[in-house]
């Protein structure tokens, strides 16, 4: 696999997804496998831009194959590569998309974790976006009745607000945390 030329793999995969007179339906199964191989080869060659693109296409392929879990994993890989490239807006977008795909699977914890990964990456460089990701992660867990799993996220969002000197927003987040702790009878966490 490492000896395979990733550019050729990408071209071959692209051909598998294009319709023509002789091909009436796209072969997403083989194209996705080729995209995955190309992504790994690009990443090993430290060509992060092309690896990111290959992971995006592999994610689309997994979606077409009705496998949102694998699609989400590929989106997370694309997000980590966007971090390497310091493309902060893409980092947020990829982790958000990964979260949506996990929710499509009915898995709130991995969805929240994906948003949290993105938020941690963005805390220092784009703190406003990090706060949005933390807040969305908390909301996902709250909707699923897993408030106790969101306590660290509330704490992280509060610390970012404090760094930005947005004390009223920090207080509001602490109140949300208190309400969540109350819902799950975690009085010890309320007192912290």
C-alpha positions, 0 to 999 in steps of 0.5 A, a space after each residue: 500500500 505504501 508503494 502505491 502512488 496515492 495520486 493514481 489511487 485518487 484518479 482511479 477512485 474518482 473514475 469509480 464514482 463518475 457515471 458514463 455510457 458504460 457505467 450507470 452507477 457509481 462503485 462507491 465500495 471500491 472507490 471508498 477503499 481507494 480513497 482510504 488507501 490514498 489518504 493514508 499514503 498521503 498522510 505518511 508522505 506528510 502531504 496533509 492537504 491531499 490527505 485531508 481531501 482524500 479523507 473527505 472523499 472517503 467520508 462521502 463514500 462511507 455516507 453513500 454506503 450508509 455507514 455514517 460511523 466510518 464517515 464520521 471517523 474519516 471526518 475526524 481524520 480530516 479535522 486533525 489534518 486541518 489542524 496540522 495545516 492550521 486551517 481553523 475554520 475547516 477544523 470546526 467544520 470537520 468536527 461538526 460534520 463528524 458530530 452530525 454523522 455520529 448523531 445519525 448513528 444514534 451515538 450522542 457520546 462520540 458526537 459530543 467527543 468529536 465537538 470537544 476535540 475540535 474545541 480543544 484544538 481551537 481554544 487558543 486560536 479561535 476561542 469564540 468558536 471553541 465556546 460554540 463547540 463546547 456549548 453544542 457538545 453539552 447540548 447534545 449530552 443534555 438532549 440524551 439525558 447524559 448531563 453528568 457526562 457534560 460536567 467537564 465540558 461546562 468547566 472547559 467552556 467556563 475557563 475559556 469565557 474567563 480567559 476572554 474576560 466574559 464573566 457574565 457568560 461564564 456565570 451563565 455556563 456555571 448556572 447551566 452546569 448547576 442545573 445539569 448537576 441538579 437533574 442527575 442528583 450530583 450535589 457534590 458537583 454542584 458544590 465544586 
